[in-house]
Amino acid sequence: MLSNFSSYGFQDKDSFIEMVLDSEDETWVYYWANWHGTLKANGQEIDVPVHLASQYVDGKVVELHDYYDSAPITVALAEIEKANNMPVEEKVIMEAIDKVVKGWNDHDITNLKSLSIFNIKRITNGTTEINNIDEYEGFMKTFVTAFPDFKVSSDKVDFKDNKIYINWTVTGTHNGDFMGNAPTGKKIKTHGFSVWTMDSNGKFISEDAYYDNLVLFNQLGITPPSE
């Protein structure tokens, strides 16, 4: 299993160790910690809480019990295997979406620029707001400046022909100016749906995004703009 990870180990933060003598005068050491690993295949980070119970005799471990939920690792490895078995076209599409999500989470437009035509459009709730990649970069800066920990996750992805359908979730903390509204320190979490369209060359030409702006403003406790 460990061969699938580029790095792994127990985290010192919040770890706890306790040594006890039981009713039979046996020495036991109990260890609680978080195990953290990074997968080689896709850079995904996995955290697993672990509890170890070790019996010591003359300074040596003679019995060891370990308790942890292996599901996060099993699921992640299954997803990698599934991705490796995808048809080539599907893999290309999924890799493109992963790059766009990574670009948002890295607060870097580079990935989207490389995957899109210059005159990419973004339509939000039926209204065209963006007409080229430079405007899209400004749009991204608005959010990552207002929410320095801004993160996007793709909850579900489907595609047919040249269209990709994504259910996504956005989170962040309002620690910067947002459309003229001073930082509130409040957290946001909102869900949305986007339809990305590709041309015959595999480049993104548009994104149709749908989400409830009012949810975001209500979470911040601020008044939505009149326009």
DRENNUMI-241176 format. One line per 3 residues: their letters; for each residue x, y, z of C-alpha. Coordinates in nm, 4 decimals, decimal comma. Layout:
residues N
A	X/Y/Z; ...
This chain:
residues 227
MLS	0,0000/0,0000/0,0000; 0,2746/0,2462/0,0964; 0,4331/0,2165/-0,2482
NFS	0,1427/0,4293/-0,3767; 0,2521/0,7263/-0,1637; 0,5273/0,9767/-0,2389
SYG	0,5428/1,0709/0,1294; 0,3725/0,9569/0,4473; 0,4045/0,9595/0,8238
FQD	0,2464/1,0454/1,1554; 0,1868/1,4097/1,2406; 0,3293/1,5446/1,5659
KDS	0,0555/1,8048/1,6042; -0,2219/1,6908/1,8391; -0,0574/1,3506/1,8928
FIE	-0,0850/1,1954/2,2395; 0,1089/0,9189/2,4191; 0,0173/0,7456/2,7440
MVL	0,1925/0,4633/2,9279; 0,0010/0,2497/3,1786; 0,0481/-0,0581/3,3934
DSE	-0,2559/-0,2844/3,3707; -0,4015/-0,5089/3,6426; -0,1576/-0,7844/3,5441
DET	0,1388/-0,5479/3,5807; 0,1929/-0,5420/3,2044; 0,3322/-0,2236/3,0491
WVY	0,1238/-0,0764/2,7666; 0,1811/0,2384/2,5618; -0,1154/0,4014/2,3879
YWA	-0,0591/0,6364/2,0953; -0,3129/0,8596/1,9199; -0,2081/1,0545/1,6116
NWH	-0,3020/1,1582/1,2607; -0,1399/0,9714/0,9702; -0,0878/1,1853/0,6607
GTL	0,0082/1,0639/0,3138; 0,0400/1,2085/-0,0378; -0,0471/0,9838/-0,3326
KAN	0,2073/0,9620/-0,6153; -0,0529/0,9335/-0,8912; -0,2453/1,2561/-0,8361
GQE	-0,0988/1,4397/-0,5371; -0,4115/1,3782/-0,3291; -0,3533/1,4162/0,0433
IDV	-0,5111/1,1684/0,2828; -0,5487/1,1981/0,6586; -0,6342/0,9007/0,8787
PVH	-0,6685/0,9098/1,2609; -0,4810/0,6151/1,4132; -0,4733/0,4557/1,7593
LAS	-0,1906/0,2168/1,8525; -0,1726/0,0006/2,1641; 0,1691/-0,1569/2,2268
QYV	0,2787/-0,3914/2,5033; 0,6425/-0,3572/2,6095; 0,8668/-0,6097/2,7858
DGK	1,2237/-0,5046/2,8657; 1,1891/-0,2064/2,6319; 1,0748/-0,4207/2,3369
VVE	0,7315/-0,4367/2,1718; 0,5874/-0,7864/2,2153; 0,2264/-0,7158/2,1141
LHD	0,0755/-0,4456/1,8929; -0,2840/-0,3521/1,8138; -0,3625/-0,0825/1,5579
YYD	-0,6999/0,0752/1,4937; -0,7850/0,2980/1,1952; -1,0366/0,3382/0,9158
SAP	-0,8747/0,2214/0,5914; -1,1702/0,3414/0,3785; -1,0191/0,6790/0,2747
ITV	-0,7103/0,5031/0,1381; -0,9068/0,2216/-0,0257; -1,1456/0,4643/-0,1969
ALA	-0,8614/0,6874/-0,3189; -0,6697/0,3938/-0,4669; -0,9878/0,2626/-0,6329
EIE	-1,0449/0,6036/-0,7943; -0,6890/0,6038/-0,9287; -0,7372/0,2568/-1,0758
KAN	-1,0649/0,3660/-1,2320; -0,8961/0,6724/-1,3835; -0,6152/0,4575/-1,5255
NMP	-0,8734/0,2361/-1,6968; -1,0742/0,5218/-1,8493; -1,0897/0,5594/-2,2281
VEE	-0,8303/0,8093/-2,3521; -1,0867/1,0799/-2,4369; -1,2476/1,0562/-2,0951
KVI	-0,9088/1,0774/-1,9246; -0,8226/1,3924/-2,1207; -1,1501/1,5581/-2,0208
MEA	-1,1159/1,4631/-1,6539; -0,7551/1,5833/-1,6463; -0,8660/1,9161/-1,7941
IDK	-1,1309/1,9600/-1,5245; -0,8813/1,8648/-1,2533; -0,6423/2,1301/-1,3863
VVK	-0,9132/2,3982/-1,3817; -1,0075/2,3095/-1,0227; -0,6401/2,3085/-0,9225
GWN	-0,5937/2,6497/-1,0840; -0,8791/2,7939/-0,8788; -0,7421/2,6386/-0,5598
DHD	-0,3904/2,7633/-0,6374; -0,5368/3,1049/-0,7263; -0,3608/3,0818/-1,0638
ITN	-0,5260/3,1357/-1,4046; -0,2403/2,9634/-1,5943; -0,4126/2,6250/-1,6264
LKS	-0,7364/2,7714/-1,7584; -0,5470/2,9942/-2,0027; -0,3704/2,6916/-2,1506
LSI	-0,6973/2,4990/-2,1846; -0,9214/2,7769/-2,3251; -0,9616/2,9975/-2,6281
FNI	-0,8873/3,3652/-2,5581; -1,2508/3,4725/-2,6075; -1,3914/3,2270/-2,3551
KRI	-1,7296/3,3338/-2,2207; -1,8722/3,2873/-1,8738; -2,2476/3,3067/-1,8381
TNG	-2,3773/3,3321/-1,4818; -2,7426/3,2467/-1,4232; -2,8206/3,3293/-1,7853
TTE	-2,6275/3,6591/-1,8074; -2,2926/3,6873/-1,9911; -2,0423/3,8390/-1,7469
INN	-1,7082/3,7443/-1,9026; -1,6011/3,7690/-2,2674; -1,2320/3,6668/-2,2620
IDE	-0,9680/3,5007/-2,0484; -0,8340/3,8324/-1,9149; -1,1777/3,9183/-1,7774
YEG	-1,1967/3,5684/-1,6306; -0,8670/3,6328/-1,4519; -1,0123/3,9518/-1,3029
FMK	-1,3175/3,7543/-1,1919; -1,0936/3,4982/-1,0219; -0,8924/3,7713/-0,8466
TFV	-1,2124/3,9215/-0,7052; -1,2893/3,5998/-0,5198; -0,9413/3,4862/-0,4165
TAF	-0,8657/3,8363/-0,2842; -1,1875/3,8472/-0,0833; -1,1457/3,4860/0,0315
PDF	-0,7707/3,4074/0,0618; -0,8499/3,0438/0,1519; -1,0944/3,0102/-0,1405
KVS	-1,1385/2,6445/-0,2409; -1,3430/2,4675/-0,5079; -1,4262/2,0975/-0,5095
SDK	-1,5931/1,9095/-0,7945; -1,8627/1,6944/-0,6341; -1,9815/1,5203/-0,9494
VDF	-1,8676/1,5302/-1,3119; -2,0500/1,3993/-1,6199; -1,9968/1,4683/-1,9863
KDN	-2,1569/1,4052/-2,3214; -2,0119/1,4986/-2,6583; -1,8440/1,8369/-2,6118
KIY	-2,0159/1,9379/-2,2875; -1,9011/1,8731/-1,9314; -2,1452/1,8974/-1,6400
INW	-2,0045/1,9715/-1,2951; -2,1669/1,9998/-0,9533; -1,9287/2,1959/-0,7339
TVT	-1,8881/2,3343/-0,3825; -1,7064/2,6550/-0,2865; -1,5730/2,7427/0,0592
GTH	-1,3752/3,0336/0,1991; -1,3315/3,2933/0,4718; -1,4101/3,6594/0,4044
NGD	-1,0801/3,8243/0,4974; -1,0484/4,0704/0,2077; -1,2523/4,3332/0,0243
FMG	-1,5450/4,1802/-0,1627; -1,7176/4,4090/-0,4108; -1,6676/4,7064/-0,1809
NAP	-1,7625/4,5161/0,1340; -1,5053/4,5170/0,4132; -1,3858/4,1810/0,5533
TGK	-1,6285/4,0184/0,7952; -1,4226/3,7126/0,8911; -1,7276/3,4982/0,8145
KIK	-1,7109/3,1689/0,6298; -1,8996/3,0794/0,3153; -2,0079/2,7480/0,1706
THG	-2,2176/2,7413/-0,1422; -2,3035/2,4893/-0,4109; -2,3406/2,5401/-0,7830
FSV	-2,3572/2,3770/-1,1246; -2,1518/2,4540/-1,4357; -2,1689/2,3420/-1,7966
WTM	-1,8349/2,3711/-1,9750; -1,8308/2,3536/-2,3561; -1,5285/2,2470/-2,5624
DSN	-1,4560/2,3127/-2,9286; -1,3327/2,0499/-3,1780; -0,9736/2,1167/-3,0661
GKF	-1,0518/2,0298/-2,7042; -1,0377/2,3929/-2,5851; -1,2918/2,5440/-2,3465
ISE	-1,5064/2,8056/-2,5186; -1,7638/2,8778/-2,2484; -1,8831/2,8115/-1,8965
DAY	-2,2491/2,8365/-1,7997; -2,2616/2,8649/-1,4194; -2,5688/2,8489/-1,1992
YDN	-2,5737/2,9272/-0,8277; -2,7688/3,1315/-0,5730; -2,5839/3,4589/-0,5087
LVL	-2,8235/3,5403/-0,2250; -2,6985/3,2406/-0,0247; -2,3442/3,3769/-0,0378
FNQ	-2,4436/3,7308/0,0659; -2,6688/3,6034/0,3438; -2,3821/3,3973/0,4855
LGI	-2,1695/3,7117/0,4923; -2,4485/3,9232/0,6384; -2,4082/4,1892/0,3717
TPP	-2,6489/4,3459/0,1226; -2,6293/4,2162/-0,2360; -2,5437/4,4726/-0,5050
SE	-2,8471/4,6268/-0,6745; -2,7124/4,5306/-1,0182
